[in-house]
């Protein structure tokens, strides 16, 4: 397109045409730049996506993962295998804490990890029937952190317990066939020297092997509910001794296990 300038000399007409062409080119470039920028903005991925529930499906259209917020306010992530069986869950309840669990192909939860509302961690392993068989905890006991490992029987009763506290306490307990039955304790704490205790189901008769801080002795003590009945060991000077407490306690069955504390 040419624009004529009949009333201007040739040189002026040339300069006017050049100025008009330059302005047209600049305007065309500006419009193209603005339109291109708008197109890029439309094609750019969104930085934020809002929703209350997401479902991820495989090529066959089967849901493999569901992530969302439940009606009670908890956030959850659920994982499914190729058969559509739920195998894993992660939840964060509105009241605090977080939990993660894994299930076998029968949907029996076999592994459970949790930080509860008290901010204490737990790990639980379950058998094929769903019963708890192993539990690891780290609980707060006053100003002390107490870590423990529990091995349980099919009745979910403790069979073997290992405990370690931050105050120097550490012990191992092995139980009989029943949780309220006899058990053996091996350990120590900040108040008592290392020892081995064997208790009967009544918890009144105890055999203690170890150092007896009160008497500065080391040996074997048989106790019942009334106190020591027989002490066999070494006294503070290293000499062997056999003692029968006096006055004798009231009859209360055979000598048994009780703490030396």
Rosetta blueprint (number, residue, H / E / L):
1 X L
2 X L
3 X L
4 X L
5 X L
6 X L
7 X L
8 X L
9 X L
10 X H
11 X H
12 X H
13 X H
14 X H
15 X H
16 X H
17 X H
18 X H
19 X H
20 X H
21 X H
22 X H
23 X H
24 X H
25 X H
26 X H
27 X H
28 X H
29 X H
30 X H
31 X H
32 X H
33 X H
34 X H
35 X H
36 X H
37 X H
38 X H
39 X H
40 X H
41 X H
42 X H
43 X H
44 X L
45 X L
46 X L
47 X L
48 X L
49 X L
50 X L
51 X L
52 X L
53 X E
54 X E
55 X E
56 X E
57 X E
58 X L
59 X L
60 X L
61 X L
62 X L
63 X E
64 X E
65 X E
66 X E
67 X E
68 X E
69 X E
70 X L
71 X L
72 X L
73 X L
74 X L
75 X E
76 X E
77 X E
78 X E
79 X E
80 X E
81 X L
82 X L
83 X L
84 X L
85 X L
86 X E
87 X E
88 X E
89 X E
90 X E
91 X E
92 X E
93 X L
94 X L
95 X L
96 X L
97 X L
98 X E
99 X E
100 X E
101 X E
102 X E
103 X E
104 X L
105 X L
106 X L
107 X L
108 X L
109 X E
110 X E
111 X E
112 X E
113 X E
114 X E
115 X E
116 X L
117 X L
118 X L
119 X L
120 X L
121 X E
122 X E
123 X E
124 X E
125 X E
126 X E
127 X L
128 X L
129 X L
130 X L
131 X L
132 X E
133 X E
134 X E
135 X E
136 X E
137 X E
138 X E
139 X E
140 X E
141 X E
142 X L
143 X L
144 X E
145 X E
146 X E
147 X E
148 X E
149 X E
150 X E
151 X E
152 X E
153 X L
154 X L
155 X L
156 X L
157 X L
158 X E
159 X E
160 X E
161 X E
162 X E
163 X E
164 X E
165 X E
166 X L
167 X L
168 X L
169 X L
170 X E
171 X E
172 X E
173 X E
174 X E
175 X E
176 X L
177 X L
178 X L
179 X L
180 X L
181 X L
182 X L
183 X E
184 X E
185 X E
186 X E
187 X E
188 X E
189 X L
190 X L
191 X L
192 X L
193 X L
194 X L
195 X E
196 X E
197 X E
198 X E
199 X E
200 X L
201 X L
202 X L
203 X L
204 X L
205 X L
206 X E
207 X E
208 X E
209 X E
210 X E
211 X E
212 X E
213 X L
214 X L
215 X L
216 X L
217 X E
218 X E
219 X E
220 X E
221 X E
222 X E
223 X E
224 X E
225 X L
226 X L
227 X E
228 X E
229 X E
230 X E
231 X E
232 X E
233 X E
234 X E
235 X L
236 X L
237 X L
238 X L
239 X L
240 X E
241 X E
242 X E
243 X E
244 X L
245 X L
246 X L
247 X L
248 X L
249 X L
250 X L
251 X L
252 X L
253 X L
254 X L
255 X L
256 X E
257 X L
258 X L
259 X L
260 X L
261 X L
